[in-house]
């Protein structure tokens, strides 16, 4: 298995903003990095205050897997009453391609859903954990009706 850290992109904030302008026709005024283990995620904000996330995929990632991720998000938006990030099109597709350091990378633009990661919420009260459990149960039920050819992939952290 390829080391995903070796394939992780390292574009500047200015490059990320340019990619968003060129491929998704938005006009970001600010950019800041977001965490990711295998991709490069960049928070972008337009002058109007509209936030987005630009996802620059690892050079090792396939278009099929990214389409799978996009289709899951689109499916969940239809079936849930919770906000999920939504992919935004670049022309007639949700995935565009950029090149850097002689490697090609797929990019996607998603809507930004504000919130606080569960790891940053203290304390983890029984009520909070019950709420998280109910959410995960609804998510699991919604995904029972979903299928995609790329969903059978092997992941190194899959239990």
SVG drawing of the C-alpha trace seen along z (x, -y; Angstrom):
<svg xmlns="http://www.w3.org/2000/svg" viewBox="-35 -41 42 46">
<polyline fill="none" stroke="black" stroke-width="0.4" points="0.0,0.0 1.3,-3.4 2.0,-5.7 -0.8,-8.3 1.4,-10.9 3.8,-10.8 1.0,-11.4 -0.6,-14.3 -0.7,-17.6 1.0,-20.7 -0.4,-23.7 -0.3,-27.3 -3.3,-29.2 -2.9,-31.4 -2.9,-28.4 -6.0,-27.0 -7.9,-30.3 -6.8,-30.3 -8.1,-26.8 -11.4,-27.8 -11.6,-30.8 -10.6,-29.0 -12.6,-25.7 -15.6,-26.7 -16.0,-30.4 -16.1,-31.6 -14.1,-34.6 -12.5,-33.7 -10.9,-36.5 -9.4,-34.3 -8.0,-30.8 -6.8,-28.7 -5.8,-25.1 -8.1,-22.4 -6.9,-19.1 -6.8,-15.9 -4.9,-12.7 -4.6,-12.1 -5.9,-15.2 -5.3,-18.9 -8.4,-20.7 -8.7,-24.5 -11.3,-26.6 -12.2,-29.4 -14.4,-32.4 -15.8,-34.9 -16.2,-38.6 -19.9,-38.0 -18.9,-35.7 -20.0,-32.5 -17.7,-29.7 -16.5,-26.7 -14.1,-23.8 -11.7,-23.1 -10.6,-19.4 -7.4,-18.7 -7.1,-14.9 -4.0,-12.8 -2.3,-11.9 -3.0,-8.3 -6.8,-8.9 -9.1,-7.8 -11.9,-9.7 -14.2,-6.7 -13.6,-7.0 -14.2,-10.8 -17.4,-10.2 -18.5,-7.7 -17.9,-10.4 -19.8,-13.0 -22.7,-10.6 -22.9,-9.7 -23.2,-13.4 -25.8,-14.0 -27.8,-11.0 -27.6,-12.0 -28.8,-15.5 -32.0,-14.1 -32.6,-11.6 -31.6,-13.4 -32.7,-16.5 -29.1,-17.3 -26.8,-19.5 -24.1,-17.7 -21.5,-19.3 -22.6,-19.3 -20.4,-19.1 -20.6,-22.0 -20.1,-21.6 -17.2,-22.6 -19.0,-23.0 -20.9,-19.8 -18.9,-17.7 -18.2,-17.7 -14.5,-16.9 -11.8,-19.0 -8.0,-18.3 -5.0,-20.5 -1.3,-19.8 1.5,-20.6 5.0,-19.1 4.5,-17.1 1.5,-15.2 -2.1,-15.6 -4.6,-16.0 -8.4,-15.9 -10.1,-18.8 -13.7,-19.3 -15.5,-22.2 -18.0,-21.6 -20.3,-23.7 -19.1,-24.4 -21.1,-23.2 -20.1,-25.0 -19.7,-23.1 -17.4,-21.8 -15.7,-18.4 -16.9,-16.0 -13.3,-15.6 -13.3,-19.3 -16.6,-19.2 -16.0,-18.7 -17.5,-17.0 -19.0,-14.1 -22.2,-14.0 -24.5,-11.0 -27.0,-13.2 -24.4,-14.2 -23.4,-10.6 -27.0,-9.5 -27.6,-12.3 -24.5,-11.1 -25.7,-7.5 -29.1,-8.5 -27.5,-10.5 -25.3,-7.6 -28.3,-5.2 -30.2,-7.5 -27.0,-7.9 -26.6,-4.1 -30.3,-3.6 -30.1,-6.2 -27.0,-4.5 -28.8,-1.1 -30.5,-2.4 -27.2,-3.6 -24.8,-1.7 -21.8,-2.7 -19.3,-0.6 -16.3,-2.2 -17.7,-1.5 -15.9,1.9 -12.4,0.4 -9.9,1.5 -8.9,-1.0 -5.9,-0.5 -7.9,-1.6 -11.0,0.5 -11.9,2.7"/>
</svg>
